[in-house]
Amino acid sequence: MTAPRISPDFPERLLKFVNAEVSLIDDTIETDTDLLLTGAVDSLGVMSITGWIEDELGFEVDATEITLDNFQTVERTLRYCESKLT
């Protein structure tokens, strides 16, 4: 059995989710926008993102893995997701 993979449209869907559902700023968030240090996303937003990822990709995000390294930008979040599925 092959491991689950991230669908080609997942990065776009994640970015749309962050912009539409969790962003606290008026500017459009890009994949390299610092979500946390700019205040674009607060701790509740990070929890929403992790819940969305769990629903979309079918794995549990461990609380110890919710770090700046993994969730500071959408790009880092995508790398984190890819690492969990490989």
C-alpha positions as CSV (number, residue, x, y, z in Angstrom):
1,M,0.0,0.0,0.0
2,T,1.3,3.4,-0.9
3,A,1.5,6.3,1.6
4,P,-0.9,9.2,1.3
5,R,0.3,12.0,-0.9
6,I,-0.4,15.7,-1.0
7,S,-2.7,16.5,-3.9
8,P,-1.4,19.0,-6.5
9,D,-4.0,21.5,-5.4
10,F,-3.3,21.2,-1.7
11,P,-0.9,24.2,-1.5
12,E,-3.5,26.4,-3.2
13,R,-6.3,25.2,-0.9
14,L,-4.2,25.7,2.2
15,L,-3.3,29.2,1.1
16,K,-7.0,30.0,0.4
17,F,-8.0,28.6,3.8
18,V,-5.5,30.7,5.6
19,N,-6.5,33.9,3.7
20,A,-10.2,33.3,4.0
21,E,-10.6,31.7,7.4
22,V,-7.7,32.6,9.7
23,S,-5.9,35.7,8.6
24,L,-6.2,38.7,10.9
25,I,-4.8,41.2,8.3
26,D,-6.2,42.8,5.2
27,D,-3.2,42.1,3.1
28,T,-3.1,38.8,1.1
29,I,-1.0,36.2,2.7
30,E,1.5,34.6,0.3
31,T,3.4,31.3,0.9
32,D,6.4,33.2,2.3
33,T,4.4,35.6,4.5
34,D,5.5,35.3,8.2
35,L,2.2,34.3,9.8
36,L,3.1,34.5,13.4
37,L,5.6,37.4,13.9
38,T,3.5,39.7,11.7
39,G,0.3,39.0,13.7
40,A,-1.4,37.7,10.6
41,V,-2.4,34.5,12.5
42,D,-2.8,34.1,16.2
43,S,-2.7,30.9,18.3
44,L,-6.3,30.1,17.6
45,G,-5.6,30.5,13.9
46,V,-2.7,28.0,14.2
47,M,-5.1,25.6,15.8
48,S,-7.6,26.1,13.0
49,I,-4.8,25.4,10.5
50,T,-3.7,22.3,12.2
51,G,-7.3,21.0,12.5
52,W,-7.8,21.7,8.7
53,I,-4.6,19.8,7.9
54,E,-5.7,16.9,10.0
55,D,-9.0,16.7,8.3
56,E,-7.6,17.2,4.8
57,L,-4.6,14.8,5.1
58,G,-5.7,12.3,7.7
59,F,-2.9,12.5,10.2
60,E,-2.7,14.0,13.7
61,V,-0.5,17.0,14.2
62,D,1.3,16.4,17.5
63,A,1.3,19.5,19.8
64,T,5.1,19.3,20.1
65,E,5.4,19.8,16.4
66,I,3.5,23.1,16.4
67,T,6.6,25.3,16.2
68,L,7.8,28.3,14.3
69,D,9.9,25.9,12.2
70,N,6.7,24.1,11.0
71,F,4.1,26.9,11.0
72,Q,5.8,30.2,10.6
73,T,4.8,30.5,6.9
74,V,2.5,28.5,4.6
75,E,5.7,27.3,2.8
76,R,7.0,25.8,6.0
77,T,3.7,24.3,6.8
78,L,3.6,22.6,3.4
79,R,7.1,21.2,4.0
80,Y,6.0,19.9,7.4
81,C,3.0,18.2,5.8
82,E,5.1,16.6,3.1
83,S,7.5,15.3,5.7
84,K,4.7,13.7,7.6
85,L,3.5,11.8,4.5
86,T,6.9,10.5,3.4
